[in-house]
Amino acid sequence: MKYCTDVTIVNQLGLHARAATKLAQLCQQFNARIELHQEGKTADASSVLALLMLASSKGKTLQVITEGDDGEQALQAVATLIRNGFDEEQPRSG
């Protein structure tokens, strides 16, 4: 079964090397195929290089698609990580 959701990049630096590494490591924990889609480009979410090729900056929307035994759990984990800004500290305004 396939699962799908849209998420927006919220962290200041977007999907940079450290964030891509964190995401790829998370994806490798699941028995599922996980892809990110953005503006006609597709990336295997378990590949840091593929994720970096998306060049996803703050404000961009990604479609997360998962399929496999752990598809639903993988979708939730990936979406949460992205929505939480890859657990990076956000600059404070003011």
C-alpha positions, 0 to 999 in steps of 0.5 A, spaced: 500 500 500 502 507 498 502 512 503 502 520 501 503 527 504 505 534 503 510 537 507 513 544 507 521 545 508 521 550 515 528 550 517 532 556 515 537 552 511 533 547 507 535 540 505 542 541 506 547 536 507 546 535 515 539 535 514 539 530 508 544 525 512 539 525 518 533 524 513 537 518 509 539 515 516 531 515 518 529 512 512 534 506 512 531 504 518 524 502 515 522 496 511 519 501 506 521 505 499 521 512 501 521 517 495 520 525 495 517 529 490 518 536 488 517 540 482 517 534 477 524 531 481 524 525 484 529 522 490 530 516 493 530 518 501 535 513 503 540 517 498 543 523 501 546 525 494 539 524 491 536 528 497 541 534 495 539 534 488 532 536 490 535 543 492 529 544 497 530 551 500 525 553 506 518 554 503 518 549 498 513 543 498 515 536 498 511 530 497 513 524 501 510 517 498 512 511 501 510 504 500 512 497 503 511 493 510 513 500 514 510 505 509 505 508 514 510 509 520 515 511 515 511 516 512 509 519 519 516 519 521 519 523 515 513 528 515 515 529 523 522 530 521 521 535 516 515 539 519 520 539 525 525 543 521 530 536 522 530 538 529 535 544 528 535 550 532 531 555 529 534 562 529 530 567 534 526 573 531 526 579 535 
